[in-house]
């Protein structure tokens, strides 16, 4: 049987428990639109995100992972098929790495979702893609760019190449 060798997308010499900012994107399995729906805005009102039941579990899991790890979630948005987060690790907090936060967040989501699926007699299926995208925030301009991207992501949803009607 062939062994799959996954190429790491992380910076090889970087310590992901280092205090600072991180921009994270986590996608659903096969980019399924199961977390929310986007209500389009107009020139006077920004688009809004309406969470599904699973999306509400995602929101709660982000908040619980923040409490458990001591990370600060500066901003996040739960889109239909992905989640963007802007995290900061406070100085002196070396107990967790970014990957630990993402793993905890994914696990907490599934631990809430599984009992509901079981009670309803439905097959849960895979929720998250195996990996995630991360970007180390380098300076204030980089931070502001990622923050703006998160805030404007619902408005840009209709232009997203993955948008499905």
RAHUJO-V698080 format. One record per backbone hydrogen bond with DSSP energy under -1.0 kcal/mol. CO is the residue of the C=O (numbers start at 1). NH is the residue of the N-H. If there is no record, write none. Layout:
co	nh
CO	NH
CO	NH
//
This chain:
co	nh
11	14
15	18
16	98
20	89
21	137
22	87
23	135
24	85
25	133
26	83
27	129
28	31
29	32
32	34
35	52
37	50
39	48
45	42
48	39
50	37
52	56
53	57
54	58
55	59
56	60
57	61
58	62
59	63
60	64
61	65
62	66
63	67
64	68
65	69
66	70
72	74
72	88
75	86
77	84
80	34
80	35
81	28
82	79
83	26
84	77
85	24
86	74
86	75
87	22
88	72
89	20
90	93
92	94
97	101
98	102
99	103
100	104
101	105
102	106
103	107
104	108
105	109
106	110
107	111
108	112
109	113
110	114
113	117
114	118
115	119
116	120
117	122
127	29
133	25
135	23
139	143
140	144
141	145
142	146
143	147
144	148
145	149
146	150
147	151
148	152
152	156
156	159
157	160
160	163
//
